[in-house]
Amino acid sequence: MPSAGFSITIRIAAPADPTGVGRLTTAVGTAGGVVTALDVVDSDADRVVVDLTCDTADGPHADAVVASLRSLDEVEVRKVSDRTFLLHLGGKIEVTPKVNLRTRDELSRAYTPGVARVCRAIAENPDDARRLTIKRNTVAVVTDGSAVLGLGNLGPAAALPVMEGKAALFKRFAGVDAWPVCLDTQDSDEIVSIVKALAPVYGGINLEDIAAPRCFEIETRLRDELDIPVFHDDQHGTAIVVLAALTNALRVVGKDLKDVRIVVSGAGAAGTAIMKLLLAEGVGDIVACDRDGALHRGSQGLNPSMQWLAEHTNRDGYSGTLAGALAGSDVFIGVSAPNLLTGADIATMADRSIVFALANPDPEVDPREAREHAAVVATGRSDEPNQINNVLAFPGVFRGLLDAQAREFTLPMALAAAEAIANVVGADKVNPSVIVPSVFDPSVAPAVAAAVTEAARRTTA
């Protein structure tokens, strides 16, 4: 399906006749592309030069669209630009001073000699760093590149575009200054040591795209050893938004969390955090499934986090496949791999079932097939209804943590954030196609920030 993620702009010279431009758009449509813009760049008596922008499905499809244009008589394709790569040229963020440095007087206060007085004040009272430096509003987005999106272990350089994007989202949605910290090591001890050494600059640490199970150890150790909040977005951001979406989905189908049976596909970082948050909120029962099927008390060879899940979920000891676990269940949550299930599998679920198929870009089950049987369907895709996206959570969470000058991120804060997101939609406005607010809803981040700040203050009161 064509999308903006594979948008291209093609500079084309064509005959200046009444059919010239029409032939271009027809060729794109015949090849399956979607024209989104056509701008005249230059012209003379015989030819017109245009920039034609269109959405395509992927790289090969883009090539096919260009080939279709090249095949036209008297048409010259001069240049093809991938708009996604153009957006990333030179990076997506920058540092901009907040103060003017136009005169000798301003320089003497911002830097030497005036800055020495501020340095002494912080030396005498280190907490003043939260008030007098960028620490007040700055987050480190830390990765080792070991689990980049769904692409695998790409390393720190290839992870940088994602971390830049994360930093841009922090600024856009919550006014938080964030900076990528991509580490050229995948040794847990080194990562902990480096982040501890960097921590004085930052008011919070956002861990990102670190593979399980190392991410659990790294997060736990940093939480214990730092005096600023540590938040692993792949875990806690995902869990918060899933709980928010599930809260509203259950409102739609008229069921209570304490009564439902949930099947979760994926027992990595995201799946584990989702299940722990649901257990804290009082879910009826959960069956966790990994590659080998359901986790249960008799499962062998599990890592510590999976062992914990085996001991705290699956009340009836089910030991079969993912598809078998779905039979009679009320909710499916997938954070695993594409195309694991069919519509027929969804049909075995309980009446008015809920399906969250969140593997990206291809979900665990085709959402069109799922909608034939489930009452509510959500994915992680922007081109489907009910997109469950972490950007609903992490900007507001850190805005609240920084505003409260919190020293840790806690379970009550996560629950408060989820409730705030759910309530932005509200019980009176939810429906099968609207269980979460738009990522561009300007009320989301402030609502989440206020909820987290209040939870933080209750924690320290």
Secondary structure, DSSP 8 states (H G I E B T S, - for coil): --EEEEEEEEEEEEESSTTHHHHHHHHHHHTT-EEEEEEEEEE-SSEEEEEEEEEESSHHHHHHHHHHHHTSTT-EEEEEEEHHHHHHTT-S-----SS---SHHHHHHHSTTTHHHHHHHHHH-GGGHHHHSGGGGEEEEEE-SSSBTTTB---HHHHHHHHHHHHHHHHHHH--EEEEEE-S---HHHHHHHHHHHGGG-SEEEE-S--TTHHHHHHHHHHHH-SS-EEEIIIIIHHHHHHHHHHHHHHHHT--GGG-EEEEE--SHHHHHHHHHHHHTT-SEEEEEETTEE--TT--S--HHHHHHHHHS-TT---S-HHHHHTT-SEEEE-S-SS---HHHHHTS-SS-EEEE--SSS-SS-HHHHHTT-SEEEES-TTSSSB--GGGTHHHHHHHHHHTT-S---HHHHHHHHHHHHHHH-TTT-BTTBSS--TT-TTHHHHHHHHHHHHHHHHH-
